[in-house]
Amino acid sequence: MRLKEQLTISLPNAQIYGGMNGEFLLNAEGQPSKDVEATVKHLLSQRTGMLMQSDHSKLTTLQLNADAVVDGFEVEKAQVNAGTLATSIVGMTSDKDAVVTTVQESKGLLYNSLVYGNVKGVRAVNVTATGTINGAADSGNNRANVQEENRYVTDGHWKYQLNETDGDNLDKGSLPIPQSIIAIVGHDRDLIGNKRVRGTKVDNGCFETWYLNDGGKATTDDYPMGQSVVYVGPDKELLLEKEYTDAAPFNPGFLLLEHHAGLRGNGKAVGLTNFAVERQLGANPNPARIEDKPSTSQYVYDMAVMPFTVRSAEGIKTDSNSDGAKLYTYDAKKRADYSYKFDEVDSLTGIKGAWTSTQYNEVRKPMTTGWLIEGVPGAKVRFYGDSYVEKPEDAVKTVDLKKENYSNPWNGSSATGNKFTHKENMSWNLFGSPYLCAMKYSDMEYGRVVYGYQKGQYVTIQTYSDNDQQSAPKGYIPAGDAIFTQTATLKENETFSVKLPTERKDEQPYAVNQNLQVAIARQAATRAGEAVDADVLQLKAVDADKARTDFDLGSDGVKWTNMTAEPQIYAVQNGGHYSLLSAVNREGRVAAGVNLPEKGNFVFFLPKEVDADDYEVVLLHDAKTGRATDLTEETYAFYSEVAGDIEDRFSLSFVRKADDGTATIRVRRLTENTFRVEGTEAGDVIRIFSADGKVQAAATATGFSTTVEAGVPRVAIVEVKRDGRAVGVVKVK
């Protein structure tokens, strides 16, 4: 119905819809159906949203006097004395009273409409008006005197969509109100054509925003239409199920992905032309920086990747924004220098490590190169793009890693120059996923050791299984996060593919292999009450013939010094510092170094999520006190009079449970204080410890079986040494 005239309705039960694409519904015999309700439902299902139509059904003046429905019109002025005017644009040529009534206590309703002007005396529900809304009783879910326009889509009527910061209107409407009206108007769509009700919340105004604080899906029946704005909340995803094609890809008016939010293309075509990715810095202060920085500085860090050309940015430090965040790239060539020292603070950046200042608009090759972001806690940084593409026919995207290492023979000269690179410093790359969503470990072409940054701490991950009764961790790298890895390629570049991501299921962010983990934190942390900022060392004990003492680039992890002032733990081996050793001798000891931000009280413990059932005991040895504490039973608290690195005080030893039942040393508890040790030889030294590491008894074996008295009321640890070498450690409860 295309009108350009006055329309007066005085007969009840009429339903007049504008913007229709068809005139009838065929029945089973191929004839026009006489079922009015079914015909209306069918035609409305074919109708696009009003803002999606290039040509509107128009009325100069509407006078609605009866209980009827007028829906989908552009009206210059409306008098609603009864019935319902819905899903319409009113007052395009008027900035005064656009919708009125001449009836006292009018039964008229204005619903789901955009009004240029004022609304007077009519019940108004889900109305956006540039003027006032003096509605009748039971009005609600409205936006009046609208001054704020959308930041991202500024064309025509679209500019009255809500911004993501509009906390007064997003999800603030009363849901029962529109639910009762939907049956009256015969459809559940807003002025764009998007669903009016999605979930349990509804917006104020005439637009229902794609504001996905709980994630969501774009389906054939429910997807962002036209220039709709789409906001995906932190850590959530928008999954595409609708069959978008190269000819008509997913491309809303604007897409915002907040911190760790993702767009999961799911094999559908994506062709974004107006979008932004946001990062929010955490709330963990206490940075470890150099003295020329103000002592009151509270900088925090984030590692991020933007797999697109950044058009503009917000929240970045500029001449006009001195408090903005700074960006850095990693200088792998500097790291590869033979004289590089991992614990040196750069005099220019004030950060430990080989970081170099950069700008968001500097060319990144490849595009998956990551950034370090430095700023104040809670700061938000946003990067805008105008081109991002996913094609259904492209099953993978690729990541390029650069080789950066020197291999010239060492000549003993003290002169500077390109000399050999230590294996621990070879070819470091900071990279991220080429997709705008989380990257599962299994998405990468093959497994490797990677290093993420989470809650102010580096986390080391072996993404694959070592085929030794150990399954690969089911984890993922959150959307937009950058991670470190090394490449051992002999070529100039290593290229590996990343599969088109599918929906996450059981994966956890930064999940690690079930290695033994030993943590350190300030003394507030215990195993029962986990410390958020605990740093961990990962170890895997193996038989002596499988153990290694050299660094394996593909299995072990270098210790990355955290950029916040929290206590840290690492393994010391051949002068190097490590966060993951995947093959330590189960019969030996591992030197455990610590880096303490200040003198004070600290604690070692096993994180509560760690499965230590494979280990009989995990002993933390303190050379200063002479104590050896079983961390599977107790935490170990200590005081340090000095800050900084301490490498000669602590060590770890452990006994893994025998898998084949062939352990030669057996211990039986005859009474609370009496232990029988079997499998010994004459001359073996037997010691019995309490769980806190104190020696409670010692004896020398006289033969195969020896009885020892020891006052250990709870858990006892029995150690047997033969010729100075431990041949058995058994825990007895």
Steps between C-alpha positions, in 0.01 A plus 500: 500500500676818382305812606581868501177629653290515813376175650214487752400171660173477692419129462642262765711187439665635184868413446687719253866427431743699291811379325351168392665289232200286405123519476378147578580155639428196285313206651558130426304530173711790382223754557517813719440394860189623679671457839555866590715432807726257313528740206602791724756283681643378170527846346656647814762225501603616152511868590841654564558754772391853422855634499593227254246626245608749235141619447262541792123486513418865579214694654471875541250474784368204695188513719443177688160495673433129546665191644707426191870455415701720264858374467799576278431854373680828468250751639535877508252545786287254693193531721459179695169505687470121511671193358872458438752681281811282493841456342482832318691824447297807595554873462764524229378847404418620850705583806192569712215272609526195274275251679197626692148407605181704526334255737528532875637177649579371154528127443744559217845342495822606325743209490845421364532829311740788429349845550648828383319732741280462808257231614198618702224315680552166327627188671857461368706181519850450357495840332802713413415871474708808429251695711302433814285198577205587722335165468187359655499241777702181453752668269854367526826388339536838328779743407397866497687821415765292328816701446768228491547343160676177419877537474548240233201514263397858429275462195135609508274320746777251584679763710248454783627152580643464851869531581662221700552746788130586535441333832170684549336332202677173410303211653317747725149456361219304662462172313130427572390824328607417141415132546135592548502726192671261257182294470306816415727621218559149364881498493802514732735727303634849566529788256807344334353151482701360791321297766337724757547248780812289527550312823364650821580868446386781274642844415335837533410671173405378155817296432592169660879506506718197436664544841644158579616494860434126507611421146264404222439353157403647165249257352280498192210630707694734729797696371615865495325668209629783284705757688427354843766562761629188677680508833654177634582511871827395667594132466190425288458402136264557212468175307385514139253226405321684221636408158685819413662487154780683322233695311324596825746462789443581865552875525282690749501878525759473776649215702670554835693214660575588859791348696542132406173509303495316169326464166494130413442481125425127509580457131270783391606802293610807695575836341518765773541865397432680830613335823715533810682272742543617857754404764465577869804499723471307822486627854826348627753775584851476655709522181865407504656806336815707521569787735457784250129424486282666768459282806126564489470354151263206485545364151358166391546302181314309233620307195264539205470438127287677238488283184397793281626842395415743780331810361490696826531444873367635828672502837852506351757753617526798266603864524146582611461195725805472719328249729422254222642151473828424324564232240814288461615232260751229586852535361598139432828608343604671822402189695716289267817693582757282674531753784126533567404487867144402580483700823624832364262796497505699177607859566254635241186301573555433870386141450692176542558338165560590136203731449490785247250786492260508206177663378172337406532615138853370445507218247502154656636214294344255538160631610492246782792673676404582858537805721576561864261761641607701805254717690323570825275237660156477344591709195324415174671511162300464181620425147276574200514322167324522166595168341487146635409200285427132553405288199320165529730347240809587706533216751805653668690821553873510567746643750855591401782478755836662432840346564720729707821339612871512431720201428844647437787307661611630837848653469556618854511860391348758731407717205131546428344327205273219396605193694319184603160507665424297809221252438286669765517828303438371149229637272237627741171606341204677658194401297128436522215337315421620147130479595282729711424228753667268747756256361491147635835324536374237257429770238875546451656273241731335751581524868764725650594674823333840530503770764190702587448790738213471745419697815842658509686171465656313210366148454693232312303244299603184320205477261552137399519157657838338554338156446608389845162419650422869486228659290535839336346783703156614382567869498477812291657841458232765572389723214744779429777368727857487372737222607871431473661202334835404352575362157790272418462527124808498279317722251438870542137437593284226643140497379232294668127488446217573742176318431172682456386509863201299612292551810675461836372226727703372795815703437637730770707816448874436529450142620830326568608137492458304819859555599594547861467867593664673793384853578628793701311799632495740787407319819129575462485209255451139603390195315157528658471866405666546164684825428386670183849627424693181574791426267560134413780267395400196293699178528466145377707231664616210282730201539869577509564359152241739351603809691663803335715777638513708181223732381265353239342779296194294409423358845646723771414857593727798558415712803351834399542756775162643587456874463315538828660491843381160617715213633616265226636146484715329239726200455874564481684274258841557343477870583163544329161580648202285397125496557448148362733200506336201338757231586666536839659207678253350745795390714669837511436854618402813314636833617207736548588865466272778619476868421353697789371857458581587860620339820222337694288189540420271208357154450554200270199282421339278239214682324168344590415415138820295461463124504797372700361150550777361279759610757567325829668810640614840376770627732596866524850519650611818676878504535484787748274325752588141410133410468338288227123543473262277307294749299234240425412519870594849611604840376843634587524855630833678525647839572763666284718783623593596145316579179596406145623167362583217740631191321685299766249462782216282368478174308235244412503123501214260444401141483249390241285202586620175344284412202586130492492415868867401506612752764749319725451708816177442689388647831230379737372690800469248782383752760472877506870529587643174357604450137629185328721576197545210257722455197808646668856371506740505789653846534213690339426830676135543595354838594141580590370854450180674595323678214653834596847364432626436852698179563315296764715186501806344337630144491741272315353192338638164607337295228191463282262622770556771761262634767528868594326697776398858410251737658317612186126517573380571147682477166851357505757500220750216508827543308749221435852578376756249380857612446383862518234455232125495568355161409154564637273770638163382627212698648309329780170620643 
